[in-house]
Amino acid sequence: MLPTESRRLEEQLKGEVEELMPLAERLADDPPAPQGQPTPAEATAYRLRTRDGKARYAKRKATVETVFGIKQVQGFRQFLLRGLRAVQGEWALVCLGWNLKRLIALKG
């Protein structure tokens, strides 16, 4: 993803997340941090309850959809090669094709 496009998407998603949150939730302060040494699950739960955490989690939806877009639009269903190194090379070519297609579409 291009840096400017990434920033634009992040700002758009942040606005959408804030629009979807009820007014009381938008104006509320972040919950208090867990006391002492929280477990990893407690620390993650706290981060997801903060405004920043909600915005970051919402951004995951758009990030994951790109991979599904590659699979659907380009017809990429399975790897044709075997072995980790070969699959990494094949995936790099698929992503290169996807990025070139997007670049051409963006530049017009």
Phi and psi restraints in degrees (range 20) as a CNS / XPLOR table:
assign (resid 1 and name C) (resid 2 and name N)
       (resid 2 and name CA) (resid 2 and name C) 1.0 -69.6 20.0 2
assign (resid 2 and name N) (resid 2 and name CA)
       (resid 2 and name C) (resid 3 and name N) 1.0 144.6 20.0 2
assign (resid 2 and name C) (resid 3 and name N)
       (resid 3 and name CA) (resid 3 and name C) 1.0 -57.2 20.0 2
assign (resid 3 and name N) (resid 3 and name CA)
       (resid 3 and name C) (resid 4 and name N) 1.0 -43.5 20.0 2
assign (resid 3 and name C) (resid 4 and name N)
       (resid 4 and name CA) (resid 4 and name C) 1.0 -67.4 20.0 2
assign (resid 4 and name N) (resid 4 and name CA)
       (resid 4 and name C) (resid 5 and name N) 1.0 -37.5 20.0 2
assign (resid 4 and name C) (resid 5 and name N)
       (resid 5 and name CA) (resid 5 and name C) 1.0 -66.5 20.0 2
assign (resid 5 and name N) (resid 5 and name CA)
       (resid 5 and name C) (resid 6 and name N) 1.0 -38.5 20.0 2
assign (resid 5 and name C) (resid 6 and name N)
       (resid 6 and name CA) (resid 6 and name C) 1.0 -63.1 20.0 2
assign (resid 6 and name N) (resid 6 and name CA)
       (resid 6 and name C) (resid 7 and name N) 1.0 -44.9 20.0 2
assign (resid 6 and name C) (resid 7 and name N)
       (resid 7 and name CA) (resid 7 and name C) 1.0 -64.0 20.0 2
assign (resid 7 and name N) (resid 7 and name CA)
       (resid 7 and name C) (resid 8 and name N) 1.0 -42.1 20.0 2
assign (resid 7 and name C) (resid 8 and name N)
       (resid 8 and name CA) (resid 8 and name C) 1.0 -62.6 20.0 2
assign (resid 8 and name N) (resid 8 and name CA)
       (resid 8 and name C) (resid 9 and name N) 1.0 -43.9 20.0 2
assign (resid 8 and name C) (resid 9 and name N)
       (resid 9 and name CA) (resid 9 and name C) 1.0 -64.3 20.0 2
assign (resid 9 and name N) (resid 9 and name CA)
       (resid 9 and name C) (resid 10 and name N) 1.0 -41.0 20.0 2
assign (resid 9 and name C) (resid 10 and name N)
       (resid 10 and name CA) (resid 10 and name C) 1.0 -62.8 20.0 2
assign (resid 10 and name N) (resid 10 and name CA)
       (resid 10 and name C) (resid 11 and name N) 1.0 -43.2 20.0 2
assign (resid 10 and name C) (resid 11 and name N)
       (resid 11 and name CA) (resid 11 and name C) 1.0 -65.5 20.0 2
assign (resid 11 and name N) (resid 11 and name CA)
       (resid 11 and name C) (resid 12 and name N) 1.0 -40.7 20.0 2
assign (resid 11 and name C) (resid 12 and name N)
       (resid 12 and name CA) (resid 12 and name C) 1.0 -63.7 20.0 2
assign (resid 12 and name N) (resid 12 and name CA)
       (resid 12 and name C) (resid 13 and name N) 1.0 -45.5 20.0 2
assign (resid 12 and name C) (resid 13 and name N)
       (resid 13 and name CA) (resid 13 and name C) 1.0 -65.1 20.0 2
assign (resid 13 and name N) (resid 13 and name CA)
       (resid 13 and name C) (resid 14 and name N) 1.0 -38.7 20.0 2
assign (resid 13 and name C) (resid 14 and name N)
       (resid 14 and name CA) (resid 14 and name C) 1.0 -61.7 20.0 2
assign (resid 14 and name N) (resid 14 and name CA)
       (resid 14 and name C) (resid 15 and name N) 1.0 -42.5 20.0 2
assign (resid 14 and name C) (resid 15 and name N)
       (resid 15 and name CA) (resid 15 and name C) 1.0 -64.0 20.0 2
assign (resid 15 and name N) (resid 15 and name CA)
       (resid 15 and name C) (resid 16 and name N) 1.0 -41.3 20.0 2
assign (resid 15 and name C) (resid 16 and name N)
       (resid 16 and name CA) (resid 16 and name C) 1.0 -65.6 20.0 2
assign (resid 16 and name N) (resid 16 and name CA)
       (resid 16 and name C) (resid 17 and name N) 1.0 -40.2 20.0 2
assign (resid 16 and name C) (resid 17 and name N)
       (resid 17 and name CA) (resid 17 and name C) 1.0 -63.8 20.0 2
assign (resid 17 and name N) (resid 17 and name CA)
       (resid 17 and name C) (resid 18 and name N) 1.0 -43.2 20.0 2
assign (resid 17 and name C) (resid 18 and name N)
       (resid 18 and name CA) (resid 18 and name C) 1.0 -66.4 20.0 2
assign (resid 18 and name N) (resid 18 and name CA)
       (resid 18 and name C) (resid 19 and name N) 1.0 -34.5 20.0 2
assign (resid 18 and name C) (resid 19 and name N)
       (resid 19 and name CA) (resid 19 and name C) 1.0 -66.5 20.0 2
assign (resid 19 and name N) (resid 19 and name CA)
       (resid 19 and name C) (resid 20 and name N) 1.0 -35.5 20.0 2
assign (resid 19 and name C) (resid 20 and name N)
       (resid 20 and name CA) (resid 20 and name C) 1.0 -78.4 20.0 2
assign (resid 20 and name N) (resid 20 and name CA)
       (resid 20 and name C) (resid 21 and name N) 1.0 -22.3 20.0 2
assign (resid 20 and name C) (resid 21 and name N)
       (resid 21 and name CA) (resid 21 and name C) 1.0 -76.6 20.0 2
assign (resid 21 and name N) (resid 21 and name CA)
       (resid 21 and name C) (resid 22 and name N) 1.0 140.8 20.0 2
assign (resid 21 and name C) (resid 22 and name N)
       (resid 22 and name CA) (resid 22 and name C) 1.0 -60.8 20.0 2
assign (resid 22 and name N) (resid 22 and name CA)
       (resid 22 and name C) (resid 23 and name N) 1.0 153.9 20.0 2
assign (resid 22 and name C) (resid 23 and name N)
       (resid 23 and name CA) (resid 23 and name C) 1.0 -57.1 20.0 2
assign (resid 23 and name N) (resid 23 and name CA)
       (resid 23 and name C) (resid 24 and name N) 1.0 -44.4 20.0 2
assign (resid 23 and name C) (resid 24 and name N)
       (resid 24 and name CA) (resid 24 and name C) 1.0 -60.7 20.0 2
assign (resid 24 and name N) (resid 24 and name CA)
       (resid 24 and name C) (resid 25 and name N) 1.0 -37.3 20.0 2
assign (resid 24 and name C) (resid 25 and name N)
       (resid 25 and name CA) (resid 25 and name C) 1.0 -71.7 20.0 2
assign (resid 25 and name N) (resid 25 and name CA)
       (resid 25 and name C) (resid 26 and name N) 1.0 -35.7 20.0 2
assign (resid 25 and name C) (resid 26 and name N)
       (resid 26 and name CA) (resid 26 and name C) 1.0 -66.6 20.0 2
assign (resid 26 and name N) (resid 26 and name CA)
       (resid 26 and name C) (resid 27 and name N) 1.0 -35.0 20.0 2
assign (resid 26 and name C) (resid 27 and name N)
       (resid 27 and name CA) (resid 27 and name C) 1.0 -88.4 20.0 2
assign (resid 27 and name N) (resid 27 and name CA)
       (resid 27 and name C) (resid 28 and name N) 1.0 -12.9 20.0 2
assign (resid 27 and name C) (resid 28 and name N)
       (resid 28 and name CA) (resid 28 and name C) 1.0 -71.7 20.0 2
assign (resid 28 and name N) (resid 28 and name CA)
       (resid 28 and name C) (resid 29 and name N) 1.0 149.1 20.0 2
assign (resid 28 and name C) (resid 29 and name N)
       (resid 29 and name CA) (resid 29 and name C) 1.0 -74.6 20.0 2
assign (resid 29 and name N) (resid 29 and name CA)
       (resid 29 and name C) (resid 30 and name N) 1.0 162.4 20.0 2
assign (resid 29 and name C) (resid 30 and name N)
       (resid 30 and name CA) (resid 30 and name C) 1.0 -64.3 20.0 2
assign (resid 30 and name N) (resid 30 and name CA)
       (resid 30 and name C) (resid 31 and name N) 1.0 149.0 20.0 2
assign (resid 30 and name C) (resid 31 and name N)
       (resid 31 and name CA) (resid 31 and name C) 1.0 -65.4 20.0 2
assign (resid 31 and name N) (resid 31 and name CA)
       (resid 31 and name C) (resid 32 and name N) 1.0 158.3 20.0 2
assign (resid 31 and name C) (resid 32 and name N)
       (resid 32 and name CA) (resid 32 and name C) 1.0 -65.2 20.0 2
assign (resid 32 and name N) (resid 32 and name CA)
       (resid 32 and name C) (resid 33 and name N) 1.0 145.4 20.0 2
assign (resid 32 and name C) (resid 33 and name N)
       (resid 33 and name CA) (resid 33 and name C) 1.0 -68.7 20.0 2
assign (resid 33 and name N) (resid 33 and name CA)
       (resid 33 and name C) (resid 34 and name N) 1.0 149.3 20.0 2
assign (resid 33 and name C) (resid 34 and name N)
       (resid 34 and name CA) (resid 34 and name C) 1.0 -62.9 20.0 2
assign (resid 34 and name N) (resid 34 and name CA)
       (resid 34 and name C) (resid 35 and name N) 1.0 144.4 20.0 2
assign (resid 34 and name C) (resid 35 and name N)
       (resid 35 and name CA) (resid 35 and name C) 1.0 -83.7 20.0 2
assign (resid 35 and name N) (resid 35 and name CA)
       (resid 35 and name C) (resid 36 and name N) 1.0 151.2 20.0 2
assign (resid 35 and name C) (resid 36 and name N)
       (resid 36 and name CA) (resid 36 and name C) 1.0 70.7 20.0 2
assign (resid 36 and name N) (resid 36 and name CA)
       (resid 36 and name C) (resid 37 and name N) 1.0 -143.9 20.0 2
assign (resid 36 and name C) (resid 37 and name N)
       (resid 37 and name CA) (resid 37 and name C) 1.0 -102.3 20.0 2
assign (resid 37 and name N) (resid 37 and name CA)
       (resid 37 and name C) (resid 38 and name N) 1.0 95.0 20.0 2
assign (resid 37 and name C) (resid 38 and name N)
       (resid 38 and name CA) (resid 38 and name C) 1.0 -71.3 20.0 2
assign (resid 38 and name N) (resid 38 and name CA)
       (resid 38 and name C) (resid 39 and name N) 1.0 153.2 20.0 2
assign (resid 38 and name C) (resid 39 and name N)
       (resid 39 and name CA) (resid 39 and name C) 1.0 -71.0 20.0 2
assign (resid 39 and name N) (resid 39 and name CA)
       (resid 39 and name C) (resid 40 and name N) 1.0 161.5 20.0 2
assign (resid 39 and name C) (resid 40 and name N)
       (resid 40 and name CA) (resid 40 and name C) 1.0 -56.0 20.0 2
assign (resid 40 and name N) (resid 40 and name CA)
       (resid 40 and name C) (resid 41 and name N) 1.0 -37.3 20.0 2
assign (resid 40 and name C) (resid 41 and name N)
       (resid 41 and name CA) (resid 41 and name C) 1.0 -65.9 20.0 2
assign (resid 41 and name N) (resid 41 and name CA)
       (resid 41 and name C) (resid 42 and name N) 1.0 -41.1 20.0 2
assign (resid 41 and name C) (resid 42 and name N)
       (resid 42 and name CA) (resid 42 and name C) 1.0 -66.5 20.0 2
assign (resid 42 and name N) (resid 42 and name CA)
       (resid 42 and name C) (resid 43 and name N) 1.0 -40.8 20.0 2
assign (resid 42 and name C) (resid 43 and name N)
       (resid 43 and name CA) (resid 43 and name C) 1.0 -64.1 20.0 2
assign (resid 43 and name N) (resid 43 and name CA)
       (resid 43 and name C) (resid 44 and name N) 1.0 -41.7 20.0 2
assign (resid 43 and name C) (resid 44 and name N)
       (resid 44 and name CA) (resid 44 and name C) 1.0 -66.3 20.0 2
assign (resid 44 and name N) (resid 44 and name CA)
       (resid 44 and name C) (resid 45 and name N) 1.0 -43.4 20.0 2
assign (resid 44 and name C) (resid 45 and name N)
       (resid 45 and name CA) (resid 45 and name C) 1.0 -60.6 20.0 2
assign (resid 45 and name N) (resid 45 and name CA)
       (resid 45 and name C) (resid 46 and name N) 1.0 -40.4 20.0 2
assign (resid 45 and name C) (resid 46 and name N)
       (resid 46 and name CA) (resid 46 and name C) 1.0 -64.4 20.0 2
assign (resid 46 and name N) (resid 46 and name CA)
       (resid 46 and name C) (resid 47 and name N) 1.0 -46.5 20.0 2
assign (resid 46 and name C) (resid 47 and name N)
       (resid 47 and name CA) (resid 47 and name C) 1.0 -60.2 20.0 2
assign (resid 47 and name N) (resid 47 and name CA)
       (resid 47 and name C) (resid 48 and name N) 1.0 -36.8 20.0 2
assign (resid 47 and name C) (resid 48 and name N)
       (resid 48 and name CA) (resid 48 and name C) 1.0 -73.3 20.0 2
assign (resid 48 and name N) (resid 48 and name CA)
       (resid 48 and name C) (resid 49 and name N) 1.0 -19.9 20.0 2
assign (resid 48 and name C) (resid 49 and name N)
       (resid 49 and name CA) (resid 49 and name C) 1.0 -85.5 20.0 2
assign (resid 49 and name N) (resid 49 and name CA)
       (resid 49 and name C) (resid 50 and name N) 1.0 -14.4 20.0 2
assign (resid 49 and name C) (resid 50 and name N)
       (resid 50 and name CA) (resid 50 and name C) 1.0 -77.9 20.0 2
assign (resid 50 and name N) (resid 50 and name CA)
       (resid 50 and name C) (resid 51 and name N) 1.0 161.6 20.0 2
assign (resid 50 and name C) (resid 51 and name N)
       (resid 51 and name CA) (resid 51 and name C) 1.0 -61.7 20.0 2
assign (resid 51 and name N) (resid 51 and name CA)
       (resid 51 and name C) (resid 52 and name N) 1.0 -43.6 20.0 2
assign (resid 51 and name C) (resid 52 and name N)
       (resid 52 and name CA) (resid 52 and name C) 1.0 -63.8 20.0 2
assign (resid 52 and name N) (resid 52 and name CA)
       (resid 52 and name C) (resid 53 and name N) 1.0 -40.8 20.0 2
assign (resid 52 and name C) (resid 53 and name N)
       (resid 53 and name CA) (resid 53 and name C) 1.0 -63.5 20.0 2
assign (resid 53 and name N) (resid 53 and name CA)
       (resid 53 and name C) (resid 54 and name N) 1.0 -40.4 20.0 2
assign (resid 53 and name C) (resid 54 and name N)
       (resid 54 and name CA) (resid 54 and name C) 1.0 -64.4 20.0 2
assign (resid 54 and name N) (resid 54 and name CA)
       (resid 54 and name C) (resid 55 and name N) 1.0 -41.4 20.0 2
assign (resid 54 and name C) (resid 55 and name N)
       (resid 55 and name CA) (resid 55 and name C) 1.0 -65.7 20.0 2
assign (resid 55 and name N) (resid 55 and name CA)
       (resid 55 and name C) (resid 56 and name N) 1.0 -42.4 20.0 2
assign (resid 55 and name C) (resid 56 and name N)
       (resid 56 and name CA) (resid 56 and name C) 1.0 -65.7 20.0 2
assign (resid 56 and name N) (resid 56 and name CA)
       (resid 56 and name C) (resid 57 and name N) 1.0 -40.7 20.0 2
assign (resid 56 and name C) (resid 57 and name N)
       (resid 57 and name CA) (resid 57 and name C) 1.0 -66.3 20.0 2
assign (resid 57 and name N) (resid 57 and name CA)
       (resid 57 and name C) (resid 58 and name N) 1.0 -37.8 20.0 2
assign (resid 57 and name C) (resid 58 and name N)
       (resid 58 and name CA) (resid 58 and name C) 1.0 -64.4 20.0 2
assign (resid 58 and name N) (resid 58 and name CA)
       (resid 58 and name C) (resid 59 and name N) 1.0 -32.9 20.0 2
assign (resid 58 and name C) (resid 59 and name N)
       (resid 59 and name CA) (resid 59 and name C) 1.0 -66.6 20.0 2
assign (resid 59 and name N) (resid 59 and name CA)
       (resid 59 and name C) (resid 60 and name N) 1.0 -26.0 20.0 2
assign (resid 59 and name C) (resid 60 and name N)
       (resid 60 and name CA) (resid 60 and name C) 1.0 -59.5 20.0 2
assign (resid 60 and name N) (resid 60 and name CA)
       (resid 60 and name C) (resid 61 and name N) 1.0 -33.4 20.0 2
assign (resid 60 and name C) (resid 61 and name N)
       (resid 61 and name CA) (resid 61 and name C) 1.0 -58.6 20.0 2
assign (resid 61 and name N) (resid 61 and name CA)
       (resid 61 and name C) (resid 62 and name N) 1.0 -45.5 20.0 2
assign (resid 61 and name C) (resid 62 and name N)
       (resid 62 and name CA) (resid 62 and name C) 1.0 -72.4 20.0 2
assign (resid 62 and name N) (resid 62 and name CA)
       (resid 62 and name C) (resid 63 and name N) 1.0 -34.6 20.0 2
assign (resid 62 and name C) (resid 63 and name N)
       (resid 63 and name CA) (resid 63 and name C) 1.0 -66.1 20.0 2
assign (resid 63 and name N) (resid 63 and name CA)
       (resid 63 and name C) (resid 64 and name N) 1.0 -42.2 20.0 2
assign (resid 63 and name C) (resid 64 and name N)
       (resid 64 and name CA) (resid 64 and name C) 1.0 -71.3 20.0 2
assign (resid 64 and name N) (resid 64 and name CA)
       (resid 64 and name C) (resid 65 and name N) 1.0 -34.0 20.0 2
assign (resid 64 and name C) (resid 65 and name N)
       (resid 65 and name CA) (resid 65 and name C) 1.0 -62.1 20.0 2
assign (resid 65 and name N) (resid 65 and name CA)
       (resid 65 and name C) (resid 66 and name N) 1.0 -26.3 20.0 2
assign (resid 65 and name C) (resid 66 and name N)
       (resid 66 and name CA) (resid 66 and name C) 1.0 -59.9 20.0 2
assign (resid 66 and name N) (resid 66 and name CA)
       (resid 66 and name C) (resid 67 and name N) 1.0 -41.9 20.0 2
assign (resid 66 and name C) (resid 67 and name N)
       (resid 67 and name CA) (resid 67 and name C) 1.0 -63.8 20.0 2
assign (resid 67 and name N) (resid 67 and name CA)
       (resid 67 and name C) (resid 68 and name N) 1.0 -41.8 20.0 2
assign (resid 67 and name C) (resid 68 and name N)
       (resid 68 and name CA) (resid 68 and name C) 1.0 -66.3 20.0 2
assign (resid 68 and name N) (resid 68 and name CA)
       (resid 68 and name C) (resid 69 and name N) 1.0 -33.0 20.0 2
assign (resid 68 and name C) (resid 69 and name N)
       (resid 69 and name CA) (resid 69 and name C) 1.0 -63.0 20.0 2
assign (resid 69 and name N) (resid 69 and name CA)
       (resid 69 and name C) (resid 70 and name N) 1.0 -41.0 20.0 2
assign (resid 69 and name C) (resid 70 and name N)
       (resid 70 and name CA) (resid 70 and name C) 1.0 -61.7 20.0 2
assign (resid 70 and name N) (resid 70 and name CA)
       (resid 70 and name C) (resid 71 and name N) 1.0 -44.0 20.0 2
assign (resid 70 and name C) (resid 71 and name N)
       (resid 71 and name CA) (resid 71 and name C) 1.0 -66.2 20.0 2
assign (resid 71 and name N) (resid 71 and name CA)
       (resid 71 and name C) (resid 72 and name N) 1.0 -44.5 20.0 2
assign (resid 71 and name C) (resid 72 and name N)
       (resid 72 and name CA) (resid 72 and name C) 1.0 -74.4 20.0 2
assign (resid 72 and name N) (resid 72 and name CA)
       (resid 72 and name C) (resid 73 and name N) 1.0 -53.1 20.0 2
assign (resid 72 and name C) (resid 73 and name N)
       (resid 73 and name CA) (resid 73 and name C) 1.0 -69.3 20.0 2
assign (resid 73 and name N) (resid 73 and name CA)
       (resid 73 and name C) (resid 74 and name N) 1.0 -42.8 20.0 2
assign (resid 73 and name C) (resid 74 and name N)
       (resid 74 and name CA) (resid 74 and name C) 1.0 -90.4 20.0 2
assign (resid 74 and name N) (resid 74 and name CA)
       (resid 74 and name C) (resid 75 and name N) 1.0 -4.0 20.0 2
assign (resid 74 and name C) (resid 75 and name N)
       (resid 75 and name CA) (resid 75 and name C) 1.0 71.8 20.0 2
assign (resid 75 and name N) (resid 75 and name CA)
       (resid 75 and name C) (resid 76 and name N) 1.0 24.6 20.0 2
assign (resid 75 and name C) (resid 76 and name N)
       (resid 76 and name CA) (resid 76 and name C) 1.0 -83.9 20.0 2
assign (resid 76 and name N) (resid 76 and name CA)
       (resid 76 and name C) (resid 77 and name N) 1.0 106.2 20.0 2
assign (resid 76 and name C) (resid 77 and name N)
       (resid 77 and name CA) (resid 77 and name C) 1.0 -105.6 20.0 2
assign (resid 77 and name N) (resid 77 and name CA)
       (resid 77 and name C) (resid 78 and name N) 1.0 -34.1 20.0 2
assign (resid 77 and name C) (resid 78 and name N)
       (resid 78 and name CA) (resid 78 and name C) 1.0 -155.4 20.0 2
assign (resid 78 and name N) (resid 78 and name CA)
       (resid 78 and name C) (resid 79 and name N) 1.0 160.3 20.0 2
assign (resid 78 and name C) (resid 79 and name N)
       (resid 79 and name CA) (resid 79 and name C) 1.0 -78.2 20.0 2
assign (resid 79 and name N) (resid 79 and name CA)
       (resid 79 and name C) (resid 80 and name N) 1.0 141.6 20.0 2
assign (resid 79 and name C) (resid 80 and name N)
       (resid 80 and name CA) (resid 80 and name C) 1.0 -94.7 20.0 2
assign (resid 80 and name N) (resid 80 and name CA)
       (resid 80 and name C) (resid 81 and name N) 1.0 -18.2 20.0 2
assign (resid 80 and name C) (resid 81 and name N)
       (resid 81 and name CA) (resid 81 and name C) 1.0 -104.5 20.0 2
assign (resid 81 and name N) (resid 81 and name CA)
       (resid 81 and name C) (resid 82 and name N) 1.0 166.1 20.0 2
assign (resid 81 and name C) (resid 82 and name N)
       (resid 82 and name CA) (resid 82 and name C) 1.0 -117.6 20.0 2
assign (resid 82 and name N) (resid 82 and name CA)
       (resid 82 and name C) (resid 83 and name N) 1.0 150.2 20.0 2
assign (resid 82 and name C) (resid 83 and name N)
       (resid 83 and name CA) (resid 83 and name C) 1.0 97.7 20.0 2
assign (resid 83 and name N) (resid 83 and name CA)
       (resid 83 and name C) (resid 84 and name N) 1.0 144.8 20.0 2
assign (resid 83 and name C) (resid 84 and name N)
       (resid 84 and name CA) (resid 84 and name C) 1.0 -60.4 20.0 2
assign (resid 84 and name N) (resid 84 and name CA)
       (resid 84 and name C) (resid 85 and name N) 1.0 -45.9 20.0 2
assign (resid 84 and name C) (resid 85 and name N)
       (resid 85 and name CA) (resid 85 and name C) 1.0 -63.2 20.0 2
assign (resid 85 and name N) (resid 85 and name CA)
       (resid 85 and name C) (resid 86 and name N) 1.0 -42.6 20.0 2
assign (resid 85 and name C) (resid 86 and name N)
       (resid 86 and name CA) (resid 86 and name C) 1.0 -66.6 20.0 2
assign (resid 86 and name N) (resid 86 and name CA)
       (resid 86 and name C) (resid 87 and name N) 1.0 -40.4 20.0 2
assign (resid 86 and name C) (resid 87 and name N)
       (resid 87 and name CA) (resid 87 and name C) 1.0 -67.0 20.0 2
assign (resid 87 and name N) (resid 87 and name CA)
       (resid 87 and name C) (resid 88 and name N) 1.0 -39.3 20.0 2
assign (resid 87 and name C) (resid 88 and name N)
       (resid 88 and name CA) (resid 88 and name C) 1.0 -61.7 20.0 2
assign (resid 88 and name N) (resid 88 and name CA)
       (resid 88 and name C) (resid 89 and name N) 1.0 -40.6 20.0 2
assign (resid 88 and name C) (resid 89 and name N)
       (resid 89 and name CA) (resid 89 and name C) 1.0 -65.4 20.0 2
assign (resid 89 and name N) (resid 89 and name CA)
       (resid 89 and name C) (resid 90 and name N) 1.0 -42.0 20.0 2
assign (resid 89 and name C) (resid 90 and name N)
       (resid 90 and name CA) (resid 90 and name C) 1.0 -64.2 20.0 2
assign (resid 90 and name N) (resid 90 and name CA)
       (resid 90 and name C) (resid 91 and name N) 1.0 -42.9 20.0 2
assign (resid 90 and name C) (resid 91 and name N)
       (resid 91 and name CA) (resid 91 and name C) 1.0 -64.8 20.0 2
assign (resid 91 and name N) (resid 91 and name CA)
       (resid 91 and name C) (resid 92 and name N) 1.0 -38.1 20.0 2
assign (resid 91 and name C) (resid 92 and name N)
       (resid 92 and name CA) (resid 92 and name C) 1.0 -61.0 20.0 2
assign (resid 92 and name N) (resid 92 and name CA)
       (resid 92 and name C) (resid 93 and name N) 1.0 -39.7 20.0 2
assign (resid 92 and name C) (resid 93 and name N)
       (resid 93 and name CA) (resid 93 and name C) 1.0 -67.5 20.0 2
assign (resid 93 and name N) (resid 93 and name CA)
       (resid 93 and name C) (resid 94 and name N) 1.0 -39.9 20.0 2
assign (resid 93 and name C) (resid 94 and name N)
       (resid 94 and name CA) (resid 94 and name C) 1.0 -62.5 20.0 2
assign (resid 94 and name N) (resid 94 and name CA)
       (resid 94 and name C) (resid 95 and name N) 1.0 -45.2 20.0 2
assign (resid 94 and name C) (resid 95 and name N)
       (resid 95 and name CA) (resid 95 and name C) 1.0 -66.1 20.0 2
assign (resid 95 and name N) (resid 95 and name CA)
       (resid 95 and name C) (resid 96 and name N) 1.0 -37.6 20.0 2
assign (resid 95 and name C) (resid 96 and name N)
       (resid 96 and name CA) (resid 96 and name C) 1.0 -60.6 20.0 2
assign (resid 96 and name N) (resid 96 and name CA)
       (resid 96 and name C) (resid 97 and name N) 1.0 -45.5 20.0 2
assign (resid 96 and name C) (resid 97 and name N)
       (resid 97 and name CA) (resid 97 and name C) 1.0 -61.5 20.0 2
assign (resid 97 and name N) (resid 97 and name CA)
       (resid 97 and name C) (resid 98 and name N) 1.0 -42.7 20.0 2
assign (resid 97 and name C) (resid 98 and name N)
       (resid 98 and name CA) (resid 98 and name C) 1.0 -62.6 20.0 2
assign (resid 98 and name N) (resid 98 and name CA)
       (resid 98 and name C) (resid 99 and name N) 1.0 -45.9 20.0 2
assign (resid 98 and name C) (resid 99 and name N)
       (resid 99 and name CA) (resid 99 and name C) 1.0 -66.8 20.0 2
assign (resid 99 and name N) (resid 99 and name CA)
       (resid 99 and name C) (resid 100 and name N) 1.0 -37.9 20.0 2
assign (resid 99 and name C) (resid 100 and name N)
       (resid 100 and name CA) (resid 100 and name C) 1.0 -64.6 20.0 2
assign (resid 100 and name N) (resid 100 and name CA)
       (resid 100 and name C) (resid 101 and name N) 1.0 -41.4 20.0 2
assign (resid 100 and name C) (resid 101 and name N)
       (resid 101 and name CA) (resid 101 and name C) 1.0 -61.4 20.0 2
assign (resid 101 and name N) (resid 101 and name CA)
       (resid 101 and name C) (resid 102 and name N) 1.0 -43.3 20.0 2
assign (resid 101 and name C) (resid 102 and name N)
       (resid 102 and name CA) (resid 102 and name C) 1.0 -67.5 20.0 2
assign (resid 102 and name N) (resid 102 and name CA)
       (resid 102 and name C) (resid 103 and name N) 1.0 -40.0 20.0 2
assign (resid 102 and name C) (resid 103 and name N)
       (resid 103 and name CA) (resid 103 and name C) 1.0 -61.3 20.0 2
assign (resid 103 and name N) (resid 103 and name CA)
       (resid 103 and name C) (resid 104 and name N) 1.0 -44.4 20.0 2
assign (resid 103 and name C) (resid 104 and name N)
       (resid 104 and name CA) (resid 104 and name C) 1.0 -63.9 20.0 2
assign (resid 104 and name N) (resid 104 and name CA)
       (resid 104 and name C) (resid 105 and name N) 1.0 -40.8 20.0 2
assign (resid 104 and name C) (resid 105 and name N)
       (resid 105 and name CA) (resid 105 and name C) 1.0 -66.3 20.0 2
assign (resid 105 and name N) (resid 105 and name CA)
       (resid 105 and name C) (resid 106 and name N) 1.0 -38.6 20.0 2
assign (resid 105 and name C) (resid 106 and name N)
       (resid 106 and name CA) (resid 106 and name C) 1.0 -73.1 20.0 2
assign (resid 106 and name N) (resid 106 and name CA)
       (resid 106 and name C) (resid 107 and name N) 1.0 -38.5 20.0 2
assign (resid 106 and name C) (resid 107 and name N)
       (resid 107 and name CA) (resid 107 and name C) 1.0 -79.6 20.0 2
assign (resid 107 and name N) (resid 107 and name CA)
       (resid 107 and name C) (resid 108 and name N) 1.0 -21.6 20.0 2
